[in-house]
Amino acid sequence: MATTHSRGSYAARERARLTQQHVAKAKRLIAGETLQGRGLDLADTECQGLVLRVTRRSGTWLLKHRAGTVRLGDMEALAIDAARVAADRARLALKEGRDPSVDAKVFEAAQARGMSMEDALDAAYPVEVEVQSDEDRLRDGPWQWGDLVDQFLAAKLPTLKPRWAAQFERHLLRAAEGPLRHRLVASLAQRDMLAVRDRVAKARTLSAAADTVEAVKACLSWGKRFHGHLTGLRGHPWWQDELEVEWASTPRDRTPTLEELGRTLALAERHKALGATGKETAPGMLAALWAVVLTGQRAGALTGTLRKTVRPWPERPGWEIWSWTAGEMKGGRPHAVPVPPEALAAIRRHKTDPTSPHLFPSRLPGKSVTPVGMTQWFDRMQGKEKATKGGGKTGRPAGDLFAQHDIRPWTPHDVRRTIAAYLDMERLGGAASAILAHRPPSAKGDPGQERELAQAITLRHYIHSQRLDLKAEGMSAWVAAILAAYEAEAAALQSS
């Protein structure tokens, strides 16, 4: 059985979430010989049964349980996080009817020699780590960091829209790469996640690091709240106030001119092969770029447009009505935009697979182009290097086409700002708001109007509720301006 002590009650006992300040206090009491009575017990509120017993000569970590007390190690050998891990291991051994004292001594000695937490755990508990199956560990604990990440994603991803789910998964999986994936969740500390933050910031961007940090926080909080008995997470959630990224997003105010938009379209058609492999941009991507510029719709909804959601507009021969459900729209409201024949002709110059269910199909059967793919394409046009798996960089043979042709950097989303500004100058500001799916003032806080919009079933009702006539007026003006700019820029590029 476990080693026990029965010295009776100590003169003083304090309960708190133990920190390094409590250890420092204990050391001062011993050094100054100021302890009163038999000593002091400092009980940890974060780890059940963990006590730092301070006597006149030493400080000792103990695990108090129903049958007695287990000595975990000397205060000088075990840091607080190591003492909590040792207590969890000892409690598990007692539950299984094993004596934890021998393993505790090995763990203490390994820590005293300066071994890392991971190596000390391997030295002290080799049998347990080797024999426990993944199934047993998931059922009984203790969970590893990879276990928590996988379980959290399984619960979280179904609640997110597909596009955001893929991004969220990517952000969190960055934090579970390499050896860290197999670390016990209870042994994770601030320094581990700060290292993840810095690694992501260096390999990618501060923005990516901020997204990863937020995903990590959500994961740890979920693990503590719903599976604390398996993760070992308890007490104060250190990750909430000890894990941050010194970064803040800045509002974008880029507004590409009509000439810059037209020039970009002309360059995209002229330079289809931008990578080192010579592979050309897919027709679906070129068509999607034209559609983004001509309609101003968000790339997330637009690139996934299904052919079955496109219908002719009988009252306006040659026009089409493109529509998206509430679930596809950022604002959570159904939306439609009328597309004039001139715009359709420009888009459909780039022949795509007519059998695909998507209006903008990718090269992968049954798939559409994506906003991420469009962003990567813009990076190629701007000559941005691409990181390789081996840690190197892939250059762009064509260089920065934007800089070479006096185009200020812009993104697909920036088109929306240009449309709003242009149509406002044309005294069609209301049409711009409708085209861009900005919530009309009369619809704010009006659930009845939302229901009417969602339940529109006849084409006549749909045209009225979606304000298609108003949108058509703005679309006609905008499309004419873009096509004129494109023709001028394509001619200038041809003659250069």
N, C-alpha and C positions, 0 to 999 in steps of 0.2 A: 504493500500500500504506500501512499504518498507520505513523505516526511511531514510531520505536524508539529506545531508548537502550542503550548498551553500555559503561557506565562501569566494569564489573567489580564484584567483590564489595564490600559495605559491611562496615565493622568490626563492626557488631552487627546482630542480627536477632532479633526477638521475634514469637512467634505467640500470638494470643489473639482472643477475640471482642471486637472493638474497640468501645469505648464513648466517651462524651464525656470520660471521665477520661483516656483515652489521648491524645485531642486536646489536653486541657489540659496533660498532661505534655509533649507535643511543643512547645507554645507556651512553657512554662517553660524548656525546654532551649535554645530559640532565644533567648529574652529574656536568659537568664543566661549565654549563651555558654559552656555547660558540655559541649557535645557533644565526644566524643572521636573521633579519626580522621576518616574521611570523612563519618560520619553514622550514622543508624539507620533500619532498615526495620522497620515494624510491619505484620505480615501478618495479615489478617483470616481467622479460621477459619470464619466464617459465609458469606463470599462468596469462592468459589474465585478465586484469582489477584489479589484486591484487596490493595493494599499502600499504606500511608501512609509515604512516604519523607521523612525529616526530615534536612535539612541545616542548616548554621550560619545560613543566611539565610531558609529557608522550609520549608514542609511541602507536599508534592504527592501527590495521589491518582493511583495508577498501576494498570493492569491488566496483569499479567504473563501471557503465553501462550507457546505453544511457539515461535512465530516471532519473538518480541520483547516489547516493552512499549508499551502505549498510555497516553499522558498523558490523564487524565480531568479534572483541574482542580485548582485551588489549594485548600489546606486551609481558607483563610478564606472561600472561595466556596461549597464544598459541605459540607453536613452529612453525617454518616455514612450516614443512610438514602438521601440523594441520591447519594452516592458508590456505594453498592451498586446502585442503579437504573442509574446510568451504566455501571457495570461489566457488568451484565446486557445492556444495550443494545449495548455495544461487542462483547461476546462473540457476540451474535446477528449483528451486522454482519459480523464476521470469519468466522463460519460460512457466511454467504451470499456471501462473497468481496468485501465492500464495505469501504471505508476508514472507520473510525468516528471519525477524529480531528476532522473538520469538525463533525459532529453533537455531539460531546463539547464542542467549544469553544462552540457555541451554547447548549448546556444549561448550561455553566458560567457564561456571561455572563448568562443569564436568571436563574439562582439568585443570582448576585452582585447583581443589581438588585432582589432581593427578591420575585421572582415566585413564586407558589405552585408546588408540585410539578406539579400538573396542567397549569398554564399553561406551565411550562417544558418539560414533555414535548411539549405541542402545538407549541411553537415549534421545538424541536430535532428532532423526529421526525414532521413532518406527513405525509410521504409514506407511511411505514410504517403509521401509524394509519389513514389513509384507504383504503389499498388492501387491507389484510388483511381477508379475509372472516371472518364468524363461524365458519364451518367450519374455515378454516385456523387461526384462533386457538385453537379448541378442540383441534385436532390437534397443533399445534406450539408453542402458547404465544406470548407470556406471557398467562396467564389474567387476566381482570378479576374483580373481586369478585363480580359477578353471575354469571359463569361458574362460579365455585367454589360459590356458593350453589345454583345449579341442579343441578350435578353431584352435590353432596352430598345434596340432597333426593332425587334420583332413586335414590341408593343406600340412603339411610336410611329413607325412608317405608315401603317394603315390609316392613321388619322390625318396624314398630310396629302396634299395634292401631288400627283406623280412627279411633276417637275421639281417641287420643293423637297419631296422625299428623297430623290436621287442626290440632290445637293447636300441635304442634311446628313445622309448616310456617308457621303464622301468626306464631309468635315469631321465626323466623329471617328471614322476608321483611321484617319491620319494619326489619331491619338493612341491607337492600339497596334502600332507597327513595331516589329522587332521584339526583343526580350521583354519589354514592358507588358506585352499582352499576357504573359504568364505570371506576372506578379500578383500576389494576393491583394485584393482590394483594400483590406484593412491596413496593409503596409504602405499604401501610397501616401505620399506627402507633397507639400507644396513644391519642393524642389523638382519632383518628377514631372509635374504638369507644367512648371515654368520651362523646363527643358523641352517639352513638347511644343509649347508656345514659340520658343525661340527657334526651334528646328523648322517649324512651318513658316514662320516669318522669313527666315533666311532662304528657304527653298522656294517659297511662293511670294506672298505679300503680307503686309500687316493686316489687311482686310481679311485674308484667308485665316490668319492666326486668330483674329478676333472671332470669326465664325466657329473655329475649332474650339476655342475656349468656352464659348457659350454652349456648344453642344456637350462638352465635357461636364460643365456645371449641371446642366439638365440631367445628364446621365447619372452623376453621383447623387443628386438630390432624389431622383427616382429610386435608386438603389437603397438609399437610407430610409426612405419613407415606406416602401413596399416590401423590401427584402433585407432589412437590417440584420435579421438573424442569420442570413446566408452570406452577406457581404462583410459583416463585422463593423459597418459604419454606424456610429452612434454619437451622441452628444452634439457639440457645436459643429455645424457644417463649415469647416475651415475654407473650403473652396469658394464660398460665397464672398468672402472679403479678403482672401489672400491670393486670388488668381485673377489677374486683370491684364489687359493689353492697352498700352498708352497710344491709343489711336481713336480717331473720330472721323466719321464720314463727312465729307464736305459737299454742300449742295452743288449740283452740276448746273452750269448756266451756258453750256455750249449750244449755239444756234447756228448750224451750218447754213450757208447761203444757198439760194437756188443754183447758182453756178457751181458751188462745191458739190452739191448733190448730183447734178447732171454730169460733172466731170468724173465723180466716183463711179457712176453707172457705166460711163464710157470706158474707164480704165478696167473695171471688173470684167467687161466683155472682151477687152483687148488682151488682158493678161490673165488667162484662165489657168495657166500652170505656174504656180508660185512656189512650190516646194522643190526640194532637191531631187525628188523622184520624177518630176515632170508630169505628174498626174493632174488632170484638168479638174477644175471646179465642176461639181455635178450640176446638170441643168436645173434640178429642183432648187438648188441653192441660189443660182442666178435669178430664177423666177421669184423666189422668196424675197430677195433683195429688192427687186423691182416692186413687189407688192408692198413691202415695208415703206418704201419711199412714196409710192402712189396712194397708199391708204392711211399711213400713220398709225397702224394698229401695233399693239405690243407684240414683240417677236414671240413671246411664249404662247399666246393664243393663235397668232397668225400661222406660224410654222406647222402647227398641228391641225390646220383646217381640213375637214373631211369633205370629199366631193358631194356626199349626200346632203350636206348642209348648204349647198349652193343651189339657188333657184333662179329662173328667169324672172324678169319684171315685165309682165304683159303690157302695162301702160307705157313703158319706155322700151321700145324694141332695141335689142342689142345689149341692154343693161342686164347685170346680174345682181342678186342680193346675196351677200355672204353673211352668215350668221354664226353665233357662238352661244353656248348655253351659259347659265349663271355660274356653273362649276368651272367653266373654262376661263371666265373673266376675273380679273383681279378685284373688281368692285363687287363681285357676287351678284350681278344683274345680267339678264340676257341682253345681247347686243347684236346689231346688224349694221352693215354699211353697204350702200349701193355703189357698184363699180361700173363706170361708163365704158362703152365699147373701145374707146381709144386706149384706155388703161389695160383692158383685157388683151388687146392685140399686142401691146408692148410686152406684157408678162408672158404671153403664150408663144412669143418668138423662140423661147427656150423650150424645146420639145421635151416633155416629161412623159413618164409611163402612163398611158391613159387607163391601164387596168388597175393602177394602184388606188386604194381607198383614200389616199391623201392627195390634196391639191398640190403639195410640194414634196414629192417623194424623194427619199435619199437613195443611195446606191444599194442599201440593204433592203431586200424584199419585204414589203409590208410595213416599212418604217418611213417616217417623215424626217426631213431635215430638222435640226434643233437650234434653239437660241445659242447654246454653247458652241455648236459648230459654226454658227454665223460669227460669233465673237472671235473664234480662232481664225476664221477667214479674214476678218478685219486685221487681226494681228499680223497675218502673213502679208497683207497688202501694205501694212505700215512697217514691214521689215523687222518685226520683233523676233528675237531669237527664241527658240523653243528648247526647254530643258529635256535632256535624254535620260533614259533609265540609269545609265552609267555615271550620271553626274555632270556630263558635258553639255554643250550647247550646239544646236543645229542652226546654221545661218540661213538667210534668205537670199538666193541668187539675184533676185530683182531689186533688192534693197527696199528703201522706204518710198513707195510710189506716192504716198500722200505728200511727203516733203518735196519730192522731185517735181510735183505738179501744183505746188502752192495750195494744198488742201489742208486746212487745220484739222487735227484729229477730231473725229466724232464717232458716236456709236449709234446703232439703230434707234435707240430710244430718243435720241436728240432730234430726230425728224419731227416728233410730235410738237416740240417747241417751235420749230420753224413753221409748221402748218398753222399753229395757233396765231403766231405773229403775222404771217402773210394774210390769212383770212380776216384777221382783225383790221388790217390796213384796207382790205377790200370791203369793209363794213359787213362782214359775214362771220362775226365772232360767235354768234349763236350756232351757226352751222359747224364751226370748228369744235365747239364744246360737244355737240351731238356726235360728230364723227369720232372724236377721241374718247367717247364714253364717259365724259365728265358728268357727274350727277347734276341734273337741272335743279335750280333752287326750289321749284315747286314740288320736287320728288323727295326732298330731304325730310326724313322722319314721317313719310306718308306710306304706311304699309299697304293701304288700299291700292295706291297707284302701282306699287311693286307687284302686287298680286295680279293686277290687270295686265301688266307688262308680261309677267311670267305665263299667264294663261291665254295669251293671244293665240287664237286658233285659225282664224280666217285671214287670208292675205290682205284683205281690205283693212281689217282691224290691225293687223301686224304693221302695215304701212303707216297707219295713223299713230299707233303707240310708239313705234320706233322713229317717228319723225323723218321718214325716208325722203320726203320731198324737200325738206329743209337740208338734209344731208347731201342730197343730189346737187343742190345749187352750189354748195361749198366744194363738193368733189369735182364738179365740172371746172370750176375756176382753178383749183389746185392742180389737177391733172394737166390742164392746158399749160400752166406755167412750168411744170416739171418737164413735160415733153419738149417744150420750146427750149428750155435750158439744156436738155440732153442733146438735142439736135445741134445746137450751136457748139457745145463742148466736143461732141464727137467729130464734127467737121474740123474744128481747130486742132484736135489731136491727130486727125488724119493728115493734115497738111504740115504738121510739125516734123 
